[in-house]
Amino acid sequence: MMIVEAKDLTKRYGDYEALHSLSFEVQEGSIVAIVGPNGAGKSTLIRLIAGMLKRTSGIIRVFGKDPWSDYEAQRRISLVLDRTYLPQFLTVEEVLRDMASKFGKTMSDVVPLLEEFSASVFLKSKIKDLSTGTKQKIQIIFSLIKDPSLVLADEPTANLDIASRFEVYNTFLELKERGVTVIISSHLASELLSISTHLLGINGGTLKYMNSVSTLIRDDLMEEFYVVVDNVKKAINASAGFKIKVKGNEIKVKGDLADFVRALTSRGVRILYIRNSILEKSVMGELGWK
C-alpha cells in the first residue's frame, strides 16, 4: 500500500520555487530518509506531506487524500520537529495526560508506550530537566498517543549530540516494528542510512534520487565501516555473523550496515557513532551535493 504519492509536486513562495515537480511514492511500513544540504527543500516537503502547507501545483496524496484539506488524513499523521515545544515546567506525566485526554484516553493507555520506549522512569521529571535526547523521545511518545499511521520527523536530531541522535534513531526503528511508516528529513545522510529502507534525495528543490537504500549501497561500499558503541562486550555478543575487529570502544565491521545496527539495538546496545566516508561520498555524488 502506498502511504504517500506525489506527482509533479511544486511549491513556490512568490517568485522563489522551493520545490520543483517532485514525483515519488512512499510504501507502508518503510522508513524514508529525505536528505540533502541545508536549503534543499526538505522541510517544505515535510510540511506539504503533513498538510501544513498548500501545494502550488501538482498532486500530493496521503492515504489517498489531500493532506491540506482532508481532516481524516491529518488525523493519521504526527509531526516531530527539530526541537521540543512541550511545556518546559510541566512534568512528563502532566504533558502526556493532557494529550491523552484530548483523544479520549487515559494514562493507562499511555503506560504501554512509556514501557516500550523505556521512559517510565521520567514520568515525574519536568521537561526542562530532561536531556535533549530524552526530550525528543518524550516528544515521539507524545506524537504516538493519537495512534498515527505516519510519523513525519523534520530534522529531529539537528540539536543533539551523537549519543542522543542514535537514541532517537533507535526509537524510529522501534516505530517501524510497530508498523508505523516514518519519513525523516536530515542533512546527516550516512547516519540515516543505517536505519532507513529508502532514500529520497533533494538538492536545489529538485528530486535527485528515490530508491531503496539497498540499491544505493553497493556491496563494495559496505565492505567496511566503523561503529562506536556504549558497551563493547554486549556489541561483540550481538555481532554473530559479522566480521569485526575491536579497538577500544570502536568496532570495525564488514557486512550490511542496517543489519548490524538492528543486531545491536535488539540487544540494547547504544550506537554512538557510525563512520563510512565512502558511503557518504556516494550519497553526495547521487545528490550532486559537494
Beta strands, then each sheet from edge to edge (+ up, - down):
strand 1: 2-13
strand 2: 16-27
strand 3: 31-35
strand 4: 57-62
strand 5: 77-80
strand 6: 150-154
strand 7: 181-186
strand 8: 198-203
strand 9: 206-212
strand 10: 225-229
strand 11: 243-247
strand 12: 250-254
strand 13: 271-275
sheet 1: 2+ 1- 4+
sheet 2: 5+ 6+ 7+ 3+ 8+ 9-
sheet 3: 11+ 12- 10+ 13-
end
